[in-house]
Amino acid sequence: MNKVQHKIAVISGKGGVGKTVVTVNLAMAFAKHGIFGRVGILDADIHGPCVPKMLGLKGQNLRVGPPGIFPAIGPLGMKVVSMDFLLPSQESPVIWRGPLKMAAIRQFLSDIVWGELDLLLIDLPPGTGDEPLSVMQLLPEMDGVIIVTIPSEVSQDVVKKAVTFARQLDVDVIGVIENMSGFVCPNCGTRVDIFKVGGGEKMSKELGVSFLGRIPIDPSICEDSDRGLPFIVGHPNSLGTESFTGIVEKIRGFLNQGSRCLSISREKEVN
Amino acid sequence: MNKVQHKIAVISGKGGVGKTVVTVNLAMAFAKHGIFGRVGILDADIHGPCVPKMLGLKGQNLRVGPPGIFPAIGPLGMKVVSMDFLLPSQESPVIWRGPLKMAAIRQFLSDIVWGELDLLLIDLPPGTGDEPLSVMQLLPEMDGVIIVTIPSEVSQDVVKKAVTFARQLDVDVIGVIENMSGFVCPNCGTRVDIFKVGGGEKMSKELGVSFLGRIPIDPSICEDSDRGLPFIVGHPNSLGTESFTGIVEKIRGFLNQGSRCLSISREKEVN
């Protein structure tokens, strides 16, 4: 883990707010403007791992070599580790209690040959229980957490708990992303706020944390995720991709306050 | 628990598929056509309890009396127990590992004075870890589980694990509900399948379990949930309410195969 420059966990408190979609697309956006093979994703959702499916890596396995276990390699050289690679079939549930899950996450962090990475994003399952707690305790040197919410009050209420959770564990909150923020009918252009809009920004202000941006509802996000194509690759000119790009800039800004690694990668690409 | 005629757990595998919305509205639909005060909800989501908010019970407390702890009372006499009633503030996270969560759930089941109930719905958090496992082991005489999914393949993949989970624990699968199934623009009537459509039914066939019905996307569901009004009460003449009613009929059919309790409640109401 000491060759991994930056580590960021993506958390939500509430499930189904699109945390994995956000993780995968942020990772791809970083990789697109970085060095090949220097971004990784640890899918720490033991019960419902979705990262491989969304990156088109279903059916791959982790390769084992003398130095340890190697991550699967996705688009743009993305290094991916997920429980999904270890399951015998799609239908197999992982019926584990906390201590086993902590052991699995510890192995994912220590026994995997991640190599040199500029950034590792850790996709955490919802809640403030075993898995998030394990990751926070096993990676005390984490840069911070990104919190994903949808605009609804119900989601905000749960996500506030995630902010308190991070603070109690003394981890920086990089900022809040509001996903599924408004929907525009592709036929008539009418805007329908299916899960309301603006709740994430309001919550950020209330809690005194940065607001990173909004990602609108777009049926292509679901379609792309289902066929294993990250949305920002499948729809580079969409409003959603624009949002992701803006959010990545803000995260870079946060990381560069403390280090110059990612800005160096950036310069190399620009030159 | 022996005065509770029927016990059904609502599970999903994946978070954010609207499991709590489904639980609350199914409970209300049962209560509407049953005897006052004979339906209960146990919110077994320790980290992100949302049932009280959706029933307008925020800020209530559980009352303690000589026989034990009494549930909060919601609309139509709904008996509700949730971790949320025990937290000092909205922002307080429950940073607990598995064993503590199991202890809390055991107390919710054994120390609460539920009284005589026709039906207890148990809203489980996503995944196949500590909480679902605890509930299944603590309530071996459960009637069965209802599985909620959204139509996307990513959700189906995770939900299949929930079906296997129930089967491995020898619990009946009552059926699958497809939530967030298609969206119709309120302005022009164009149908947009934001999370696709039909995936839940397809999955049910593949796995050989009953399909209970589809609930369309409706912004009112989010609005009603946020203001603490169950959707089927706030919008009794909507397509969504029609779906919930149809689903409840199918569940009644399942329960009546094994007992006559709910059909009796039904007759009383009709006369």
Interface residues (C-beta under 8 A of the other chain):
Chain A: G13 K14 G15 G16 V17 G18 T20 D45 I46 H47 G48 C50 K53 M54 Q90 E91 S92 P93 V94 I95 W96 R97 G98 P99 K101 P125 P126 G127 T128 G129 D130 L133 I150 S152 E153 V154 D157 V158 K160 K161 A162 V163 T164 F165 Q168 L169 F183 C185 P186 N187 C188 T190 V192 D193 I194 F195 K196 L207 I217 P219 C222 E223 S225 D226
Chain B: G13 K14 G15 G16 V17 G18 T20 I46 H47 G48 C50 K53 M54 Q90 E91 S92 P93 V94 I95 W96 R97 G98 P99 K101 P125 P126 G127 T128 G129 D130 L133 I150 S152 E153 V154 D157 V158 K160 K161 A162 V163 T164 F165 Q168 L169 F183 C185 P186 N187 C188 T190 V192 D193 I194 F195 K196 L207 I217 P219 C222 E223 S225 D226
